[in-house]
């Protein structure tokens, strides 16, 4: 099952689906739209994709294709539905997608038994928490759930590669 889920092509199409759903949530469901507008949910998805990838190179390719797929469908749906968006967001998220393989490379390393790996893990959790506070005013209930899942997957869950 893991091999199918981490197939790069599957992740590209998964990104397409999640990007489309995310935009539709923004339009039709304020609660889900709010959750999927937060950075922490994308950090969690990126961590899961990265740590379950077989190699660092796979993690880099998988996360890049996932992000590109997500952006393509998100902004295609935005255009089709005449939703409001700005080129600044497109450029910003495009730059993020282009550098996401670097994040995936380091995130993949979090499952190694080294001090540097633990430092990366703490950094990921801090970015998730701080992004909720700085970008979105405060931590919400779902942020605690997402951060709890990040702690579990980064520090507790054993990953066989």
Secondary structure, 3 states (H helix, E strand, C coil): CHHHHCCHHHHHHHHHHHHHHHHHHHHHCHHHHHHHHCHHHHHHHHHHHHHCCCCHHHHHHHHHHHHHHHHHHHHHHHHHCCCCCCHHHHHHHHHHHHHHHHHHHHHHHHHCCCHHHHHHHHHHHHHHHHHHHHHHCCCCHHHHHHHHHHHHHHHHCCCCC
